């Protein structure tokens, strides 16, 4: 550990946090990253659409990222961040618990929040057995792999109607399962589903079943005993912020999506605090998160350049 304060503390070591830390380390800024080993995509069998790393496992991508950060002088530390506070105009205090450093404070001139989201997942037997291989939450990430297959969209309301319609990009064999509560779905939504040949099943799910060894989903079993044969399932049950640390600093939320608001430089409404990745209101892809982390680092670096070195 270096003498504090650090130039930057990054909270979160997913693609966004590690990308930011790598750029900051290459700018020769003293940087420390805190993480708790709980990436959003840890169950996925591969990261898709990440140029040059398509299909890489999430664990391997993050392991490479941690190595690259430390290779350039950054620190990556397992610890839970318990609190944040601004202690002066140009200084923040971050307190940790557990992990590699125990309970202690750290100080830094800048912060990057890359704490991500948690997906709300189906509460039924079999879900974990297939999650990440034939059960997914992100069509942008995994839609291509179900091209031409029988796909279930699980969720309710207007948002899931759009979600199900989006799956037609890859297959014309889509069934929307809402459970007994269809939410704010209207007659017009039902008509649109019917016009696009999307079957609607307003039944509660009892279990997901299939081949546990290959993690291949085969059917959805409903509480009335009936079944729906399928090859894959995408759920759309919502998300929640993985952390409320932004609240301690008074960071503004985006009104439409309830995520941390950032400007074009990835800076939050609080000067000196940046955010990147799924915690911000942009596309939730690993490659986008990494790009946001890089942009946050670039603009953060500019904020640390002394005035006499600027034109």
Phi, psi and omega per residue, in radians:
X1 nan 2.420 -3.132
X2 -1.528 2.961 3.014
X3 -1.195 2.273 -3.105
X4 -1.454 2.838 0.130
X5 -1.452 2.652 2.991
X6 -1.275 2.761 3.014
X7 -1.206 -0.660 -3.126
X8 -2.641 2.468 2.930
X9 -1.952 2.234 3.086
X10 -1.858 2.266 3.137
X11 -1.919 1.910 -3.079
X12 2.024 2.279 -3.085
X13 -2.162 0.779 2.938
X14 -1.543 -2.892 3.138
X15 -0.979 -0.634 -3.126
X16 -1.209 -0.907 -3.089
X17 -1.122 -0.730 -3.120
X18 -1.247 -0.644 3.083
X19 -1.099 -0.749 3.101
X20 -1.079 -0.797 -3.104
X21 -1.119 -0.653 3.129
X22 -1.101 -0.808 3.125
X23 -1.121 -0.731 -3.139
X24 -1.107 -0.714 3.120
X25 -1.121 -0.659 3.128
X26 -1.267 -0.376 2.972
X27 -1.422 0.029 3.113
X28 1.168 0.557 3.023
X29 -1.609 2.410 3.081
X30 -1.209 2.137 -2.969
X31 -2.411 2.375 3.058
X32 -2.276 2.365 -3.131
X33 -1.968 2.268 3.050
X34 -1.883 2.423 3.141
X35 -2.612 2.864 -3.107
X36 -2.162 0.310 3.073
X37 0.993 0.805 3.104
X38 -2.417 1.107 -3.119
X39 -1.168 2.574 -3.107
X40 -1.038 -0.628 -3.049
X41 -1.738 0.447 -3.050
X42 -1.098 -0.414 -3.130
X43 -1.533 -0.177 -3.086
X44 -1.226 2.518 3.125
X45 -1.394 -0.246 3.124
X46 -3.001 2.648 3.063
X47 -1.588 2.134 -3.073
X48 -1.867 2.555 3.064
X49 1.385 0.145 3.118
X50 -1.627 1.779 -2.996
X51 -0.895 2.210 3.141
X52 1.513 -0.242 -3.140
X53 -2.300 0.354 -3.088
X54 -0.999 2.216 3.119
X55 1.557 -0.098 3.135
X56 -1.122 2.540 3.103
X57 -1.246 2.574 3.112
X58 -0.970 -0.700 -3.123
X59 -1.103 -0.704 -3.134
X60 -1.216 -0.705 3.115
X61 -1.045 -0.801 -3.116
X62 -1.235 -0.612 3.094
X63 -1.107 -0.735 3.086
X64 -1.107 -0.723 3.140
X65 -1.091 -0.775 3.131
X66 -1.086 -0.701 3.124
X67 -1.112 -0.755 -3.113
X68 -1.134 -0.672 3.116
X69 -1.121 -0.867 -3.095
X70 -1.196 -0.542 3.111
X71 -1.102 -0.460 -3.133
X72 -1.750 0.178 3.033
X73 1.770 -0.064 3.081
X74 -1.350 2.826 3.101
X75 -1.971 2.395 3.065
X76 -2.155 2.030 -2.967
X77 -2.194 2.288 3.048
X78 -1.414 2.065 3.121
X79 -2.994 2.639 3.084
X80 -1.626 2.202 3.073
X81 -1.443 2.079 -3.057
X82 -1.681 -0.445 -3.134
X83 -2.802 2.735 3.077
X84 -2.297 2.575 3.017
X85 -2.727 2.581 3.005
X86 -1.563 2.218 -3.108
X87 -1.902 -0.179 2.988
X88 -2.837 3.140 -3.119
X89 -1.046 -0.492 -3.030
X90 -2.233 0.520 -3.079
X91 -2.668 2.357 3.125
X92 -2.146 2.632 3.060
X93 -2.042 2.290 3.124
X94 -2.064 2.179 3.128
X95 -1.852 2.424 -3.100
X96 -2.084 2.849 2.992
X97 -2.409 2.582 3.026
X98 1.127 -2.856 3.099
X99 1.130 -2.495 -3.037
X100 -1.406 -0.325 -3.003
X101 -2.107 -0.143 3.129
X102 1.226 -2.726 -3.113
X103 -1.580 1.928 3.109
X104 -2.887 2.780 3.122
X105 -1.628 2.656 3.004
X106 -2.289 2.592 3.141
X107 -2.112 2.548 -3.129
X108 -2.657 2.723 -3.139
X109 -1.421 -0.434 -3.138
X110 -2.447 2.756 3.089
X111 -2.262 2.562 2.948
X112 -2.188 2.161 3.076
X113 -1.651 2.037 3.114
X114 -2.338 0.830 -2.967
X115 -1.485 -0.220 2.969
X116 1.259 -2.911 -3.097
X117 -2.174 2.850 2.933
X118 -2.020 2.378 3.060
X119 -1.453 2.406 2.971
X120 -1.389 2.136 -2.956
X121 -1.945 2.770 3.116
X122 -1.075 2.429 3.124
X123 -1.807 1.337 -3.124
X124 -2.642 2.652 3.106
X125 -1.029 2.445 3.097
X126 1.686 -0.276 -3.063
X127 -1.029 -0.946 -3.087
X128 -1.100 -0.471 -3.106
X129 -1.119 -0.529 -3.053
X130 -1.999 -0.139 -3.047
X131 -1.082 2.262 3.084
X132 1.689 -0.249 3.121
X133 -2.056 -0.908 3.084
X134 -2.209 0.027 2.985
X135 -2.151 2.228 -2.991
X136 -2.426 2.925 3.045
X137 -2.029 -0.208 -2.991
X138 -2.200 1.748 3.080
X139 -1.060 -0.608 3.108
X140 -1.027 -0.601 -3.110
X141 -1.448 -0.737 -2.923
X142 -2.155 0.104 -3.125
X143 -1.093 -0.679 -3.091
X144 -1.019 -0.618 -3.084
X145 -1.226 -0.199 3.117
X146 -1.887 0.330 -3.130
X147 -0.912 2.153 3.090
X148 1.341 0.029 -3.066
X149 -1.646 2.970 3.103
X150 -1.485 2.041 -2.983
X151 -2.159 2.402 3.047
X152 -1.826 2.325 2.954
X153 -1.819 2.172 -3.072
X154 -1.968 2.152 3.134
X155 2.806 -3.032 3.093
X156 -2.528 2.950 3.081
X157 1.446 3.114 -3.101
X158 -0.996 -0.703 -3.080
X159 -1.075 -0.609 -3.106
X160 -1.421 -0.422 2.995
X161 -1.055 -0.844 3.087
X162 -1.081 -0.657 3.110
X163 -1.067 -0.808 -3.139
X164 -1.149 -0.731 3.112
X165 -1.075 -0.624 3.119
X166 -1.112 -0.516 3.141
X167 -1.185 -0.295 3.095
X168 -1.131 -0.231 3.046
X169 -0.992 -0.573 -3.024
X170 -1.980 -0.416 -3.100
X171 -2.679 2.622 3.064
X172 -1.764 0.235 -3.133
X173 -1.965 1.231 -3.061
X174 -1.999 2.334 3.031
X175 -2.152 2.284 3.095
X176 -1.707 2.143 3.102
X177 -1.919 2.058 -3.069
X178 -1.824 -0.268 -2.911
X179 1.380 -3.043 -3.084
X180 -1.300 -0.259 3.122
X181 -1.901 1.863 -3.108
X182 -1.449 -0.020 3.100
X183 1.171 -2.400 -3.076
X184 -1.592 0.435 3.093
X185 -1.203 2.301 -3.093
X186 -1.844 3.037 3.081
X187 -1.078 -0.614 3.111
X188 -1.132 -0.692 3.092
X189 -1.095 -0.753 3.135
X190 -1.083 -0.706 3.126
X191 -1.131 -0.677 3.129
X192 -1.157 -0.705 3.074
X193 -1.063 -0.784 -3.123
X194 -1.118 -0.697 -3.132
X195 -1.126 -0.468 3.136
X196 -1.714 0.201 3.102
X197 1.051 0.608 3.030
X198 -1.694 2.045 3.135
X199 -1.232 2.509 3.120
X200 -2.013 2.170 3.097
X201 -2.096 1.900 3.138
X202 -1.666 1.173 -3.084
X203 -2.324 2.622 3.117
X204 -1.435 2.422 -3.119
X205 -1.453 2.278 3.075
X206 -1.658 -0.641 -3.089
X207 -2.928 2.725 2.946
X208 -1.829 2.354 -3.031
X209 -2.298 2.659 3.115
X210 2.958 -2.659 -3.118
X211 -1.640 1.863 -3.096
X212 -1.153 -0.549 -3.095
X213 -1.181 -0.754 3.135
X214 -1.613 -0.087 -3.090
X215 1.060 0.562 -3.134
X216 -1.697 2.003 3.069
X217 -1.174 2.401 3.125
X218 -2.061 -0.543 -3.064
X219 -2.790 2.720 2.953
X220 -1.841 2.205 3.078
X221 -1.804 2.294 -3.116
X222 -1.682 2.869 -3.072
X223 -1.164 -0.357 3.104
X224 -1.504 0.058 3.103
X225 1.653 -0.258 3.117
X226 -1.280 2.831 -3.114
X227 -2.280 2.768 3.050
X228 -2.248 1.967 3.114
X229 -1.242 2.388 -3.117
X230 -2.763 2.956 3.133
X231 -1.957 -0.365 -3.112
X232 -2.776 2.794 3.104
X233 -2.425 2.367 3.008
X234 -2.043 2.241 3.137
X235 -1.860 2.593 -3.099
X236 -2.394 1.274 -3.033
X237 -1.873 0.081 3.110
X238 1.740 3.054 3.137
X239 -2.406 2.939 3.016
X240 -2.491 2.664 3.108
X241 -1.091 2.363 3.140
X242 -1.234 -0.343 -3.080
X243 -2.577 2.625 3.035
X244 -1.890 0.391 -3.116
X245 -1.041 -0.532 3.131
X246 -1.041 -0.497 -3.101
X247 -1.141 -0.596 -3.100
X248 -1.109 -0.475 -3.115
X249 -1.737 -0.116 3.137
X250 1.390 0.464 3.127
X251 -1.175 2.321 -3.139
X252 -1.245 2.561 3.058
X253 -1.758 2.634 3.018
X254 -1.170 2.261 -3.030
X255 -1.147 -0.603 -3.052
X256 -1.351 -0.726 -3.009
X257 -1.972 -0.165 3.111
X258 1.268 0.332 3.099
X259 -1.786 3.012 -3.041
X260 -1.227 2.112 -3.139
X261 -1.214 2.392 3.032
X262 -2.363 2.697 3.066
X263 -1.566 -2.956 -3.090
X264 -1.171 -0.217 3.104
X265 -1.778 0.184 -3.097
X266 1.192 0.269 3.085
X267 -1.531 2.405 3.077
X268 -1.309 -3.057 3.105
X269 -1.244 -0.132 3.121
X270 -1.811 2.099 -3.110
X271 -1.036 2.322 3.128
X272 1.576 -0.082 3.136
X273 -2.034 2.144 -3.116
X274 -1.986 2.807 3.102
X275 -2.478 2.617 -3.096
X276 -2.701 2.685 3.082
X277 1.593 -2.749 -3.008
X278 -1.118 -0.281 3.109
X279 -1.233 -0.240 3.133
X280 -1.798 2.828 -3.012
X281 -1.445 0.939 3.127
X282 -2.224 -3.089 -3.106
X283 -1.018 2.361 -3.050
X284 -1.659 1.186 3.096
X285 -2.090 2.572 -3.131
X286 -1.024 -0.705 -3.095
X287 -1.206 -0.592 3.080
X288 -1.216 -0.720 3.102
X289 -1.030 -0.779 3.125
X290 -1.086 -0.707 3.125
X291 -1.135 -0.730 3.114
X292 -1.114 -0.681 3.088
X293 -1.059 -0.735 3.118
X294 -1.104 -0.756 -3.135
X295 -1.152 -0.691 3.092
X296 -1.041 -0.753 -3.122
X297 -1.142 -0.718 -3.129
X298 -1.084 -0.796 -3.114
X299 -1.304 -0.591 3.047
X300 -1.088 -0.753 3.093
X301 -0.988 -0.791 -3.135
X302 -1.052 -0.588 -3.138
X303 -1.236 -0.317 -3.134
X304 -1.707 -0.150 3.126
X305 -1.236 2.209 -3.132
X306 -1.024 2.599 -3.084
X307 -0.997 -0.607 -3.087
X308 -1.226 -0.216 3.104
X309 -1.750 0.181 3.114
X310 -2.008 2.543 3.082
X311 -1.392 nan nan
